[in-house]
Amino acid sequence: MSDVEATLTPEQAAADYETLYTVMAKRMSARRLKPDPVPDEIIGKVLEAGRWAMSGANAQPWEFIVVKAPARKQALADAYRDSNMEFCFWMEQMRDYDLRHPNFQVAGSTPQEQWEHMIEGSAVGWAKAPALIVVLGDGRRQWATVAGAHTFGRHASHLTDGLANCCTHMHLAIAALGLGSQWVTIHIQEPFKRILKVPDLLDVFLIISIGYPDMLRKPGTRRELSEFVHTEEYDMSKYMQNAEVADYIRRLRGKTRFRYEEIEPARS
């Protein structure tokens, strides 16, 4: 395609933007999915969207594992509950109760009792998704970058930037195809590597569940541009003091907690 052919008229560009904006605005984290199978053709379209993500030096450091087998999905869910949820739970104990993630706002006399109460009734919803896409990262590919600091410094940012771009592409593609997905962050990789036979040098970055939503879409909540856009230099009138940030988180929890309670009733 030549440069001339690639040029859009203002009308075409505006239409493309409106289509993209609609997809971005309607995308939501669907934590409850129908068991209906997702055709391989649809999954292929999602993977193709990830393939075109931006990455430093075009290194394309991602690889994907598509998981459909119920036993393997359950094994991944068990690993998540036994390692990642425990890690997150004890980290959340360091915050005030009402600032914690809703999944970890559990009543109890002691933190240990809260953990036991939560894990006893917990369920990893994405284990029932028709398909999972496990996103892996190969940091060696980022050696292609022209600037070593981007590869070795600041948490190897070129690797994580590229992987996050790739995952965002796939989540938007899933939304555009009328399906739902969930962004499942991996904190402790080793159990997942054993289940999926992933080589040591690769990272398990993310699990994306994919399926047809089994829940109503709720309106999204986003800050207004006027709250965080600055002109020429930082506007200190928009800077949030620590107490204001804490209050913001409390209000945000109030707006999002219902999303978790509709899947699993609040624990008390």
Sequence and secondary structure as in RCSB ss.txt:
>XXXX:A:sequence
MSDVEATLTPEQAAADYETLYTVMAKRMSARRLKPDPVPDEIIGKVLEAGRWAMSGANAQPWEFIVVKAPARKQA
LADAYRDSNMEFCFWMEQMRDYDLRHPNFQVAGSTPQEQWEHMIEGSAVGWAKAPALIVVLGDGRRQWATVAGAH
TFGRHASHLTDGLANCCTHMHLAIAALGLGSQWVTIHIQEPFKRILKVPDLLDVFLIISIGYPDMLRKPGTRREL
SEFVHTEEYDMSKYMQNAEVADYIRRLRGKTRFRYEEIEPARS
>XXXX:A:secstr
  HHHH   HHHHHHHHHHHHHHHHH  B  SB      HHHHHHHHHHHHT   GGG   EEEEEE  HHHHHH
HHHHIIIIIHHHHHHHHTTS GGGS GGG    SSHHHHHHHHHHH   GGGGSSEEEEEEEEGGGGGGSS HHH
HHSTTTHHHHHHHHHHHHHHHHHHHHTT EEEEEE S  HHHHHHHT  TTEEEEEEEEEE B S         G
GGT  SSS  GGG   HHHHHHHHHHHHHHHHHHHHTTS    
